[in-house]
């Protein structure tokens, strides 16, 4: 099940609220982010062992998140045992300056046989969200959910099974690259226009989640640094 749809209302300073399935995920005041260059905004500085600004939200069972050693520094490990919880960071990213989000990830396996367009099939070994606040009009809050799909066509997109306010995108799919580190790069501004319509000036939050509560299975994934850049990687 999606991070947005598993949440319950929390009372935090509101910039926007993602309303889905009669429940809410609140996006509060943006926290500072580090930058390595003028055009490079680091949201997840995991290689440096830094989880500053990331908060945990538990929905059904607790996916274990921990910084562990990788080949080029620390990485974020997610271990889901029939559980669903995520990490999120409230940020304000100017998509005029840095429209592209890049990250690396690795999964140890996928969930065969799930219908990802259904609520019972909404489990993924790895996913990264971007959230666009609707401000006071919280019903206008939108999200794009980049998933390591279990079997949907690569680069296909479909509405989240729980809400029309969130679109899923299969940026990886199937078992062919299981066990490998994979680099991803997406033009968030272009994706918003293509998938949701209209113009997005800012991203207001980023979330990471590995979940397996609907299927009752287990998943392990690893996430490298997440950053926003002025140009997408090929």
Residue frames relative to the residue before (quaternion, step in Angstrom):
aa qw qx qy qz dx dy dz
X 1.0000 0.0000 0.0000 0.0000 0.00 0.00 0.00
X 0.5530 -0.6577 0.4056 0.3115 3.56 -1.03 0.76
X 0.6445 -0.5292 0.3965 0.3838 3.53 -1.21 0.61
X 0.6627 0.5182 -0.3178 0.4373 3.58 0.86 -0.93
X 0.7461 0.4468 -0.2400 0.4315 3.57 0.82 -0.99
X 0.6607 0.5019 -0.3313 0.4492 3.59 1.15 -0.27
X 0.5668 0.6523 -0.3760 0.3344 3.54 1.23 -0.35
X 0.2322 -0.7047 0.6436 0.1878 3.49 -1.34 0.36
X 0.6456 -0.5514 0.3542 0.3920 3.56 -1.14 0.61
X 0.0639 -0.7552 0.6514 0.0349 3.53 -1.07 0.91
X 0.3756 -0.7177 0.5381 0.2329 3.57 -1.04 0.73
X 0.2186 0.7359 -0.6017 0.2204 3.55 -0.23 1.36
X 0.6463 -0.4914 0.3758 0.4467 3.62 -1.21 0.32
X 0.2685 -0.8201 0.4906 0.1210 3.56 -0.57 1.16
X 0.1059 -0.6967 0.7024 0.1000 3.46 -1.23 0.78
X 0.7732 -0.1432 0.0975 0.6100 3.56 1.11 -0.72
X 0.2088 -0.7637 0.5983 0.1230 3.53 -1.27 0.34
X 0.2817 -0.7414 0.5862 0.1651 3.55 -0.87 0.98
X 0.1192 -0.8198 0.5597 0.0197 3.57 -0.43 1.24
X 0.1999 0.7621 -0.5881 0.1830 3.54 -0.62 1.17
X 0.8570 0.1025 -0.0676 0.5005 3.55 -1.13 0.68
X 0.6036 -0.5890 0.3276 0.4260 3.58 1.17 0.67
X 0.6410 0.4219 -0.3551 0.5339 3.57 1.21 0.61
X 0.3007 -0.7878 0.5216 0.1299 3.57 -1.23 0.34
X 0.1723 -0.6984 0.6752 0.1633 3.46 -1.38 0.45
X 0.2470 -0.8018 0.5309 0.1193 3.57 -0.66 1.09
X 0.1870 -0.7543 0.6210 0.1019 3.54 -1.04 0.85
X 0.2011 -0.8248 0.5215 0.0854 3.55 -0.45 1.19
X 0.7757 -0.3046 0.2388 0.4984 3.54 -1.28 -0.38
X 0.5294 -0.6572 0.4409 0.3057 3.53 -0.98 0.93
X 0.3041 -0.7375 0.5771 0.1749 3.53 -1.08 0.81
X 0.5947 -0.5787 0.3988 0.3905 3.61 -1.12 0.49
X 0.1723 -0.7620 0.6165 0.0978 3.52 -1.20 0.65
X 0.4695 -0.6757 0.4921 0.2843 3.54 -1.18 0.57
X 0.1669 -0.7753 0.6022 0.0918 3.55 -1.18 0.56
X 0.3105 -0.7588 0.5447 0.1761 3.57 -0.94 0.87
X 0.7601 0.0560 -0.0627 0.6443 3.57 1.21 -0.50
X 0.7317 -0.4129 0.2969 0.4539 3.54 -1.31 0.07
X 0.7914 0.2996 -0.1396 0.5142 3.56 1.03 -0.79
X 0.6391 0.5133 -0.3156 0.4780 3.60 1.20 0.30
X 0.0392 -0.8141 0.5787 -0.0307 3.57 -0.36 1.26
X 0.2134 -0.7954 0.5595 0.0935 3.57 -0.53 1.20
X 0.1803 -0.7891 0.5827 0.0725 3.55 -0.69 1.16
X 0.7753 0.1614 -0.0834 0.6049 3.57 1.05 -0.83
X 0.0637 -0.8222 0.5653 -0.0190 3.56 -0.15 1.32
X 0.0606 0.8694 -0.4876 0.0531 3.54 0.85 1.03
X 0.5987 0.5924 -0.3650 0.3967 3.60 1.04 -0.73
X 0.6937 0.4421 -0.2585 0.5064 3.55 1.16 -0.63
X 0.5095 -0.6619 0.4129 0.3631 3.59 1.26 0.09
X 0.5009 0.6774 -0.3851 0.3768 3.55 1.22 0.55
X 0.0257 -0.7925 0.6092 -0.0154 3.57 -0.75 1.10
X 0.2486 0.7958 -0.5156 0.1976 3.56 1.21 0.46
X 0.8130 0.2646 -0.2114 0.4736 3.56 -0.92 0.95
X 0.6187 0.5337 -0.3541 0.4550 3.60 1.21 -0.28
X 0.1144 -0.7876 0.6049 0.0268 3.53 -0.98 0.96
X 0.3785 -0.7316 0.5273 0.2087 3.55 -1.13 0.67
X 0.0686 -0.7617 0.6427 0.0458 3.53 -1.15 0.76
X 0.1701 -0.7960 0.5781 0.0576 3.56 -0.64 1.18
X 0.1677 -0.8069 0.5635 0.0563 3.55 -0.89 0.99
X 0.7747 -0.1461 0.1301 0.6013 3.59 0.62 -1.10
X 0.7745 -0.0237 -0.0346 0.6312 3.53 -0.09 1.26
X 0.3821 -0.7394 0.5187 0.1955 3.55 -1.23 0.32
X 0.2858 -0.7127 0.6197 0.1622 3.54 -0.72 1.12
X 0.3431 -0.7562 0.5202 0.1994 3.57 -0.82 0.97
X 0.0870 -0.7807 0.6187 0.0133 3.55 -0.79 1.09
X 0.1356 0.7859 -0.5901 0.1254 3.56 -0.89 0.94
X 0.4239 -0.6580 0.5558 0.2800 3.55 -1.18 0.63
X 0.0016 0.7979 -0.5999 0.0585 3.55 -0.78 1.10
X 0.6044 -0.5783 0.3899 0.3850 3.62 -1.13 0.49
X 0.0967 -0.7636 0.6364 0.0510 3.53 -1.13 0.82
X 0.7360 -0.4205 0.2878 0.4457 3.55 -1.27 -0.10
X 0.7999 0.2099 -0.0912 0.5548 3.59 1.07 -0.70
X 0.7814 -0.1594 0.0924 0.5962 3.57 1.03 0.77
X 0.7141 -0.4244 0.3259 0.4514 3.53 -1.27 -0.27
X 0.1126 -0.7450 0.6511 0.0917 3.54 -1.31 0.49
X 0.4691 -0.6609 0.5084 0.2909 3.53 -1.27 0.42
X 0.1769 -0.7843 0.5893 0.0796 3.56 -0.67 1.12
X 0.1010 -0.7629 0.6360 0.0571 3.56 -1.12 0.79
X 0.0434 -0.7934 0.6066 -0.0247 3.58 -0.76 1.08
X 0.0427 -0.8212 0.5679 -0.0362 3.55 -0.33 1.31
X 0.0410 -0.7804 0.6237 -0.0192 3.54 -0.81 1.09
X 0.7632 -0.3094 0.1438 0.5488 3.57 0.14 1.34
X 0.5361 0.6311 -0.3626 0.4277 3.54 1.11 0.77
X 0.1333 -0.7743 0.6132 0.0816 3.52 -1.34 0.27
X 0.3421 0.6713 -0.6119 0.2407 3.53 -0.57 1.23
X 0.1747 -0.8055 0.5626 0.0652 3.53 -1.15 0.56
X 0.3525 -0.6686 0.5986 0.2652 3.51 -1.40 0.09
X 0.0130 -0.8038 0.5947 0.0027 3.56 -0.93 0.84
X 0.1481 -0.7705 0.6143 0.0837 3.51 -1.25 0.56
X 0.3258 -0.7335 0.5700 0.1758 3.53 -0.86 1.02
X 0.1056 0.7954 -0.5816 0.1341 3.57 -0.56 1.19
X 0.2284 -0.7162 0.6321 0.1882 3.53 -1.33 0.20
X 0.0036 -0.8161 0.5742 -0.0652 3.55 -0.23 1.33
X 0.3256 -0.7458 0.5556 0.1705 3.57 -0.77 1.09
X 0.2616 -0.8077 0.5119 0.1309 3.56 -0.34 1.24
X 0.5192 0.5957 -0.4327 0.4340 3.57 1.22 -0.07
X 0.7332 0.4010 -0.2155 0.5051 3.57 1.04 -0.81
X 0.8108 0.0831 0.0072 0.5794 3.58 0.89 -0.96
X 0.0132 -0.8621 0.5064 -0.0105 3.61 0.32 1.19
X 0.7024 0.4828 -0.2602 0.4536 3.61 1.19 -0.39
X 0.1757 -0.7607 0.6166 0.1011 3.55 -0.97 0.90
X 0.0629 -0.7885 0.6118 0.0084 3.56 -0.91 0.97
X 0.1151 0.7753 -0.6163 0.0767 3.54 -1.13 0.67
X 0.2669 -0.7209 0.6059 0.2050 3.54 -1.33 0.16
X 0.0470 0.7982 -0.5993 0.0402 3.54 -1.17 0.61
X 0.1285 -0.7571 0.6371 0.0672 3.49 -1.36 0.36
X 0.0991 -0.7774 0.6164 0.0773 3.59 -1.05 0.73
X 0.4356 -0.7004 0.5097 0.2448 3.53 -1.19 0.64
X 0.8017 -0.0734 0.0536 0.5908 3.59 1.24 -0.23
X 0.3298 -0.7117 0.5787 0.2232 3.54 -1.35 0.12
X 0.4733 -0.6400 0.5174 0.3143 3.56 -1.34 0.03
X 0.2446 -0.7937 0.5416 0.1300 3.57 -0.22 1.25
X 0.8453 0.3087 -0.1808 0.3969 3.52 -1.28 0.56
X 0.5287 0.6291 -0.4262 0.3783 3.60 1.18 0.20
X 0.3355 -0.6909 0.6001 0.2236 3.54 -1.15 0.69
X 0.2469 -0.8372 0.4745 0.1137 3.56 -0.09 1.31
X 0.6000 0.5340 -0.3753 0.4627 3.57 1.24 -0.03
X 0.6589 0.4844 -0.2995 0.4914 3.60 1.30 -0.11
X 0.6274 -0.5508 0.3961 0.3822 3.56 -1.22 0.43
X 0.6789 0.4842 -0.3042 0.4605 3.59 0.97 -0.77
X 0.7130 0.4356 -0.2567 0.4857 3.60 1.21 -0.32
X 0.4950 0.6821 -0.4123 0.3460 3.57 1.28 0.17
X 0.3992 0.6520 -0.5270 0.3712 3.56 0.58 1.27
X 0.0005 -0.7998 0.5994 -0.0307 3.57 -1.00 0.85
X 0.4978 -0.6579 0.4643 0.3221 3.60 -0.96 0.74
X 0.7987 -0.0145 0.0197 0.6012 3.59 1.15 -0.57
X 0.1398 0.7706 -0.6167 0.0794 3.53 -1.14 0.73
X 0.1554 -0.7531 0.6343 0.0801 3.52 -1.26 0.63
X 0.2000 -0.7950 0.5671 0.0794 3.57 -0.79 1.08
X 0.0727 -0.7013 0.6921 0.1546 3.48 -1.42 0.27
X 0.1930 -0.7931 0.5746 0.0602 3.56 -0.96 0.95
X 0.1700 -0.7675 0.6156 0.0558 3.53 -1.04 0.95
X 0.3419 -0.7831 0.4853 0.1852 3.56 -0.42 1.23
X 0.3287 -0.7188 0.5792 0.1996 3.52 -1.20 0.67
X 0.4724 -0.6776 0.4354 0.3578 3.56 1.29 0.15
X 0.8129 -0.1633 0.1471 0.5393 3.56 -0.94 -0.86
X 0.6433 0.4541 -0.3117 0.5318 3.57 1.23 -0.48
X 0.1047 -0.8698 0.4781 0.0634 3.55 0.66 1.18
X 0.5892 0.5862 -0.3714 0.4138 3.57 1.18 -0.49
X 0.6429 0.5105 -0.3187 0.4738 3.59 1.29 -0.23
X 0.4221 0.6904 -0.4781 0.3415 3.59 1.25 0.05
X 0.0928 -0.8002 0.5924 0.0031 3.57 -0.97 0.93
X 0.1215 -0.7808 0.6077 0.0789 3.56 -1.27 0.36
X 0.1663 -0.7170 0.6619 0.1423 3.52 -1.30 0.52
X 0.1780 -0.8007 0.5717 0.0199 3.52 -0.79 1.16
X 0.1424 -0.7995 0.5815 0.0479 3.58 -0.32 1.30
X 0.0604 -0.8504 0.5216 -0.0351 3.56 -0.41 1.25
X 0.3584 -0.6022 0.6491 0.2959 3.48 -1.42 0.33
X 0.2329 -0.8298 0.4957 0.1075 3.53 0.02 1.36
X 0.4980 -0.6543 0.4872 0.2943 3.52 -1.22 0.56
X 0.8370 -0.1169 0.0857 0.5276 3.58 1.11 -0.48
X 0.4524 0.6745 -0.4657 0.3515 3.59 1.24 0.08
X 0.6264 -0.5534 0.3738 0.4021 3.63 -1.09 0.54
X 0.5643 -0.6090 0.4430 0.3383 3.55 -1.04 0.84
X 0.8385 0.1418 -0.1735 0.4966 3.54 -1.01 1.03
X 0.4556 0.6493 -0.4819 0.3722 3.61 1.18 0.28
X 0.1772 -0.7724 0.6029 0.0922 3.55 -1.24 0.52
X 0.0515 0.7898 -0.6078 0.0640 3.57 -1.10 0.72
X 0.5842 -0.5807 0.4183 0.3828 3.60 -1.12 0.53
X 0.5527 -0.5871 0.4763 0.3507 3.52 -1.11 0.68
X 0.5708 -0.6424 0.3970 0.3222 3.55 -0.99 0.86
X 0.7313 0.4416 -0.2335 0.4645 3.58 1.15 -0.56
X 0.8254 0.0589 0.0107 0.5614 3.59 1.10 -0.52
X 0.4369 -0.6804 0.5273 0.2610 3.55 -1.10 0.74
X 0.5719 0.6124 -0.3740 0.3976 3.59 1.27 -0.16
X 0.7421 0.3233 -0.1984 0.5527 3.58 1.27 -0.12
X 0.1799 -0.7770 0.5977 0.0822 3.55 -0.97 0.93
X 0.2897 -0.7356 0.5893 0.1664 3.55 -1.05 0.85
X 0.0709 -0.7737 0.6287 0.0336 3.57 -1.11 0.74
X 0.3030 -0.7555 0.5563 0.1673 3.58 -0.77 1.06
X 0.0640 -0.8230 0.5643 0.0115 3.58 -0.08 1.26
X 0.7237 0.0765 -0.1366 0.6721 3.55 1.41 -0.14
X 0.0328 -0.8172 0.5754 -0.0046 3.57 -1.12 0.56
X 0.8414 0.2272 -0.1624 0.4627 3.51 -1.09 0.81
X 0.6892 -0.5480 0.3349 0.3354 3.54 -1.36 0.03
X 0.4571 0.7465 -0.4337 0.2137 3.62 1.17 -0.31
X 0.7829 0.2775 -0.1560 0.5345 3.61 1.08 -0.60
X 0.2815 0.7564 -0.5284 0.2635 3.56 1.21 0.47
X 0.7956 0.2763 -0.2260 0.4894 3.56 -0.96 0.90
X 0.6620 0.4666 -0.3024 0.5026 3.58 1.29 -0.03
X 0.4428 -0.6312 0.5553 0.3116 3.54 -1.22 0.53
X 0.0776 -0.8003 0.5945 -0.0090 3.56 -0.81 1.06
X 0.2802 -0.7491 0.5798 0.1558 3.56 -0.99 0.91
X 0.1141 -0.7903 0.6008 0.0378 3.55 -1.01 0.88
X 0.0204 0.7747 -0.6319 0.0115 3.55 -1.16 0.62
X 0.0224 0.8072 -0.5863 0.0648 3.57 -0.73 1.09
X 0.3660 -0.6801 0.5907 0.2336 3.53 -1.13 0.78
X 0.2919 -0.8095 0.4849 0.1565 3.56 -0.09 1.32
X 0.6454 0.5222 -0.3310 0.4486 3.58 0.93 -0.81
X 0.6740 0.4791 -0.2947 0.4789 3.59 0.95 -0.85
X 0.6364 0.5240 -0.3304 0.4596 3.60 1.01 -0.77
X 0.6278 0.5310 -0.3440 0.4535 3.58 0.97 -0.80
X 0.6727 0.4969 -0.3046 0.4558 3.58 0.87 -0.92
X 0.7048 0.4716 -0.2710 0.4555 3.58 0.92 -0.90
X 0.7743 0.3966 -0.1884 0.4558 3.58 0.88 -0.94
X 0.7862 0.2887 -0.1317 0.5303 3.55 1.03 -0.79
X 0.3970 -0.7194 0.4724 0.3188 3.54 1.04 -0.81
X 0.7339 0.3695 -0.2902 0.4905 3.54 -1.05 0.73
X 0.5419 -0.6215 0.4801 0.2993 3.52 -1.35 -0.19
X 0.1515 -0.7701 0.6151 0.0752 3.57 -0.97 0.92
X 0.2460 -0.7904 0.5477 0.1215 3.57 -0.72 1.08
X 0.8138 0.1259 -0.0222 0.5669 3.56 1.08 -0.75
X 0.2883 -0.6403 0.6711 0.2376 3.47 -1.42 0.38
X 0.2279 -0.8113 0.5295 0.0973 3.57 -0.92 0.92
X 0.8123 0.0142 -0.0230 0.5826 3.58 1.24 -0.13
X 0.1584 -0.7509 0.6349 0.0885 3.53 -1.25 0.58
X 0.0349 -0.8026 0.5955 -0.0029 3.58 -0.98 0.84
X 0.1910 -0.7416 0.6353 0.0999 3.52 -1.28 0.60
X 0.1239 0.8096 -0.5653 0.0977 3.56 -0.91 0.84
X 0.0628 -0.7199 0.6892 0.0532 3.52 -1.22 0.76
X 0.0763 0.8318 -0.5401 0.1028 3.59 -0.59 1.11
X 0.0363 -0.8015 0.5962 -0.0296 3.54 -1.12 0.75
X 0.3131 0.8017 -0.4684 0.1997 3.58 1.20 0.45
X 0.6629 0.5194 -0.3237 0.4313 3.60 0.96 -0.77
X 0.7370 0.4058 -0.2199 0.4938 3.57 0.96 -0.88
X 0.3654 -0.7480 0.4775 0.2811 3.57 1.21 -0.44
X 0.5105 0.6550 -0.4106 0.3766 3.58 1.21 0.42
X 0.4661 -0.6498 0.5197 0.3008 3.55 -1.29 -0.34
X 0.0131 -0.7869 0.6167 -0.0158 3.55 -1.13 0.69
X 0.0541 -0.7627 0.6422 0.0542 3.53 -1.18 0.64
X 0.0268 0.7922 -0.6060 0.0665 3.54 -0.91 0.99
X 0.2197 -0.7446 0.6166 0.1309 3.52 -1.35 0.39
X 0.1560 -0.7893 0.5916 0.0518 3.55 -1.00 0.91
X 0.2617 -0.7334 0.6067 0.1599 3.53 -1.05 0.88
X 0.7905 -0.3280 0.2225 0.4669 3.56 -1.32 -0.13
X 0.2106 -0.7382 0.6303 0.1160 3.53 -1.21 0.71
X 0.1092 0.8076 -0.5693 0.1087 3.57 -0.73 1.04
X 0.3186 -0.7044 0.5978 0.2118 3.52 -1.34 0.35
X 0.0793 -0.8090 0.5820 -0.0227 3.55 -0.90 1.03
X 0.5978 -0.5842 0.4200 0.3535 3.55 -1.31 0.30
X 0.7842 0.1756 -0.1008 0.5865 3.59 1.16 -0.47
X 0.4453 -0.6968 0.4962 0.2646 3.56 -1.02 0.81
X 0.4610 -0.6532 0.5262 0.2899 3.52 -1.20 0.62
X 0.4843 -0.6661 0.4820 0.2990 3.55 -1.10 0.68
